[in-house]
Amino acid sequence: MIVKEWFKGRMNLHQTIWEGLQYSLLSPDYNQGHPFVYCKEFILDAVWATLNNQSTDVYGFKYNPELNPVSINPLKMLVRNLEDPNFKDKVPNCLKFINKLEKEFGFSKTQVELCENAEKAYTAQFIISEQWLHAPPLLSLLTLMIRIGMIYNGKENIWNHSFKVSNKLLKSYQIKDDQHLRDSYDCIQDLIKTNCRRFNAHRLDNWPKNVRGIYIHEFGGIVSLAKGRGICSSWYKK
């Protein structure tokens, strides 16, 4: 695939990490919707804005879906790592890892395509089912597991691999991934066991319009869900 137009604007992003995997969403016509980001929760911000047709401005990430629309069915996400010369070789096993995870969730398989006109480094487009967009913690989980999958050997049981990462038997691909996986592991298993029934049936109820900005960014992720701090109180009702 070819990106028709790369994002030209600049944003003064405030991110806690400045190395490792980067993400960016594409429009249905393959235009880049925003700059590459290291912090995966900016992806939540862009999707929230798109689903609610609202602009957002959080930690320097200023996104207006009317000016720079992104595709959500399917989600088209560019992924790259400027510091990893072996990134290209890791993508196939990462895809195997994600597809095995999707089988457990009952989700359609993610696909990957090479970006043929990448500007700085090998860049992959992940073509993702909107099933991952049903609730913010699911999308947060996916972006985390893409990083976990970058050190997957392609053969091992995905939970054995996850155990090794979370217990530091394997060096995590990005800082704090072991902690994030350890904090959310039981919650992930519960989501699989219950077919994600803790989330509201209607997608927009999981991306409430009145919860915006820093709240989606800080409390919309999989770790916040696991720690009982998720943005929707309904997620915790028995």
C-alpha positions as CSV (number, residue, x, y, z in Angstrom):
1,M,0.0,0.0,0.0
2,I,1.0,3.6,-0.5
3,V,0.3,6.5,1.8
4,K,-1.2,9.2,-0.5
5,E,-0.4,12.1,1.8
6,W,1.7,12.2,4.9
7,F,0.7,14.4,7.8
8,K,2.5,17.7,7.5
9,G,1.4,19.5,10.7
10,R,3.4,19.7,13.9
11,M,2.3,18.9,17.4
12,N,4.1,19.6,20.6
13,L,3.3,16.2,22.1
14,H,3.9,15.5,25.8
15,Q,4.7,11.8,26.0
16,T,6.3,9.8,28.7
17,I,8.3,7.7,26.2
18,W,10.3,8.9,23.2
19,E,11.6,5.6,21.7
20,G,10.3,2.3,20.5
21,L,7.1,1.6,18.6
22,Q,5.2,4.4,17.0
23,Y,1.6,4.4,15.8
24,S,-0.5,6.5,13.4
25,L,-3.9,6.2,11.9
26,L,-4.9,6.4,8.2
27,S,-7.9,7.8,6.5
28,P,-10.1,5.5,4.2
29,D,-8.2,7.1,1.3
30,Y,-4.8,6.3,2.9
31,N,-3.9,9.8,4.1
32,Q,-2.1,10.0,7.4
33,G,-4.5,11.4,10.0
34,H,-2.0,12.6,12.6
35,P,1.7,12.4,13.4
36,F,3.3,9.2,14.6
37,V,3.0,8.8,18.4
38,Y,4.9,6.7,20.9
39,C,2.1,6.8,23.5
40,K,-0.6,4.4,22.4
41,E,-3.3,6.2,24.3
42,F,-3.3,9.0,21.7
43,I,-4.9,6.4,19.4
44,L,-7.8,6.2,21.9
45,D,-8.1,10.0,21.7
46,A,-8.3,10.0,17.9
47,V,-10.9,7.1,17.8
48,W,-13.0,8.8,20.5
49,A,-13.0,12.0,18.5
50,T,-13.9,10.2,15.3
51,L,-16.8,8.2,16.9
52,N,-18.2,11.3,18.5
53,N,-17.4,13.7,15.8
54,Q,-15.7,16.0,18.2
55,S,-12.2,17.6,18.2
56,T,-9.8,16.7,21.1
57,D,-6.8,18.4,22.6
58,V,-4.8,16.4,25.2
59,Y,-1.1,16.6,26.0
60,G,-0.5,18.5,22.8
61,F,-2.3,16.0,20.6
62,K,-4.8,18.2,18.7
63,Y,-7.1,16.2,16.5
64,N,-10.1,17.2,14.5
65,P,-11.8,14.3,12.6
66,E,-13.4,16.7,10.1
67,L,-10.1,18.0,9.0
68,N,-8.2,14.7,9.2
69,P,-10.6,11.8,9.1
70,V,-9.4,8.3,10.0
71,S,-10.8,4.9,9.0
72,I,-12.5,2.9,11.7
73,N,-14.0,0.1,9.6
74,P,-11.5,-1.3,9.3
75,L,-9.0,0.6,11.5
76,K,-5.9,1.3,9.4
77,M,-2.9,1.8,11.6
78,L,0.7,2.5,10.6
79,V,3.3,1.0,12.9
80,R,7.1,1.6,12.8
81,N,10.2,1.6,15.0
82,L,13.0,4.0,14.0
83,E,15.5,2.5,16.5
84,D,15.0,-1.2,15.6
85,P,16.9,-2.3,12.4
86,N,15.2,-5.7,12.7
87,F,11.7,-4.4,13.0
88,K,10.7,-5.7,9.5
89,D,11.7,-9.3,10.5
90,K,9.6,-9.1,13.7
91,V,6.4,-8.1,12.1
92,P,5.3,-11.6,10.8
93,N,5.6,-13.2,14.2
94,C,3.9,-10.2,15.8
95,L,1.0,-10.8,13.4
96,K,0.9,-14.5,14.3
97,F,0.7,-13.4,18.0
98,I,-2.2,-11.0,17.3
99,N,-4.1,-13.4,15.2
100,K,-3.9,-16.1,17.9
101,L,-5.1,-13.6,20.4
102,E,-8.0,-12.7,18.1
103,K,-9.0,-16.3,17.8
104,E,-9.4,-16.4,21.6
105,F,-11.6,-13.3,21.5
106,G,-13.5,-14.5,18.5
107,F,-12.4,-11.5,16.5
108,S,-11.7,-11.3,12.8
109,K,-8.0,-11.5,11.9
110,T,-5.8,-8.5,11.6
111,Q,-3.9,-8.2,8.4
112,V,-0.6,-6.5,7.6
113,E,0.6,-4.7,4.5
114,L,4.0,-3.1,3.7
115,C,3.9,0.7,3.3
116,E,5.8,1.1,0.0
117,N,6.6,4.8,0.4
118,A,7.6,5.0,4.0
119,E,9.6,8.1,4.8
120,K,12.2,7.1,7.4
121,A,12.0,3.4,8.1
122,Y,10.2,0.2,7.3
123,T,6.5,0.8,8.1
124,A,3.7,-1.7,8.3
125,Q,0.0,-1.0,8.0
126,F,-2.1,-3.1,10.4
127,I,-5.6,-3.5,9.1
128,I,-7.8,-4.1,12.2
129,S,-11.4,-5.2,12.6
130,E,-13.7,-2.7,14.2
131,Q,-14.4,-5.4,16.8
132,W,-11.4,-4.0,18.6
133,L,-13.1,-0.6,18.8
134,H,-16.1,-1.8,20.8
135,A,-14.6,-0.2,23.9
136,P,-11.4,1.8,24.6
137,P,-9.7,-0.9,26.8
138,L,-9.9,-3.3,23.9
139,L,-8.1,-1.0,21.6
140,S,-5.6,-0.2,24.3
141,L,-5.0,-3.9,24.8
142,L,-4.4,-4.4,21.1
143,T,-1.8,-1.7,20.9
144,L,-0.1,-3.1,23.9
145,M,-0.2,-6.6,22.5
146,I,1.4,-5.5,19.2
147,R,4.4,-4.5,21.3
148,I,4.3,-7.8,23.2
149,G,4.1,-9.6,19.9
150,M,7.2,-7.9,18.6
151,I,9.4,-10.4,20.6
152,Y,7.2,-13.4,19.9
153,N,9.0,-16.5,18.4
154,G,6.0,-17.4,16.3
155,K,5.5,-20.9,17.9
156,E,5.0,-20.7,21.6
157,N,1.6,-20.6,23.3
158,I,0.8,-16.8,23.5
159,W,0.1,-17.0,27.2
160,N,3.4,-18.7,27.9
161,H,5.0,-15.9,26.0
162,S,3.0,-13.3,27.9
163,F,4.0,-14.9,31.2
164,K,7.7,-14.6,30.3
165,V,7.3,-11.0,29.4
166,S,5.3,-10.0,32.4
167,N,7.7,-11.8,34.7
168,K,10.8,-10.3,33.0
169,L,12.0,-13.6,31.7
170,L,12.0,-11.9,28.3
171,K,13.1,-8.3,28.0
172,S,10.0,-6.3,27.0
173,Y,10.0,-4.5,23.7
174,Q,9.2,-1.2,25.2
175,I,9.7,0.2,28.7
176,K,7.0,-0.8,31.2
177,D,5.3,-3.3,28.9
178,D,6.1,-6.0,31.4
179,Q,4.3,-4.1,34.2
180,H,1.3,-3.1,32.0
181,L,0.9,-6.8,31.0
182,R,1.2,-8.0,34.6
183,D,-1.3,-5.4,35.9
184,S,-3.9,-6.3,33.2
185,Y,-3.4,-10.1,32.8
186,D,-6.3,-11.3,34.9
187,C,-8.6,-8.7,33.4
188,I,-7.6,-9.9,29.9
189,Q,-8.4,-13.5,30.8
190,D,-11.8,-12.3,32.2
191,L,-12.7,-10.5,29.0
192,I,-12.0,-13.6,27.0
193,K,-13.9,-15.9,29.3
194,T,-16.9,-13.6,29.4
195,N,-16.9,-12.6,25.7
196,C,-16.4,-9.0,26.8
197,R,-19.9,-8.8,28.3
198,R,-18.8,-6.3,30.9
199,F,-18.8,-3.7,28.2
200,N,-22.0,-1.9,27.2
201,A,-23.8,-3.5,24.2
202,H,-23.8,-0.3,22.1
203,R,-20.4,0.9,21.2
204,L,-20.9,4.6,21.7
205,D,-21.9,3.9,25.3
206,N,-18.4,2.7,25.8
207,W,-17.0,5.9,24.2
208,P,-19.2,8.4,26.0
209,K,-19.3,11.9,24.5
210,N,-19.2,13.6,27.8
211,V,-16.0,11.9,28.8
212,R,-13.3,13.5,26.8
213,G,-9.7,14.8,26.8
214,I,-7.5,13.7,29.6
215,Y,-10.1,11.2,31.0
216,I,-10.2,9.0,27.9
217,H,-6.4,9.2,27.7
218,E,-5.7,8.5,31.3
219,F,-8.5,6.1,32.2
220,G,-9.7,4.5,28.9
221,G,-6.9,1.9,28.8
222,I,-6.7,-1.7,29.7
223,V,-4.7,-1.1,32.9
224,S,-7.2,1.4,34.2
225,L,-10.0,-1.1,33.5
226,A,-8.1,-3.8,35.4
227,K,-7.5,-1.4,38.4
228,G,-11.1,-0.4,38.6
229,R,-10.6,3.1,37.3
230,G,-12.2,2.7,33.9
231,I,-14.2,5.6,32.4
232,C,-17.6,3.8,32.6
233,S,-19.1,2.7,36.0
234,S,-21.3,0.3,34.1
235,W,-18.2,-1.8,33.3
236,Y,-18.1,-2.8,36.9
237,K,-21.7,-3.8,37.5
238,K,-22.3,-7.5,38.1
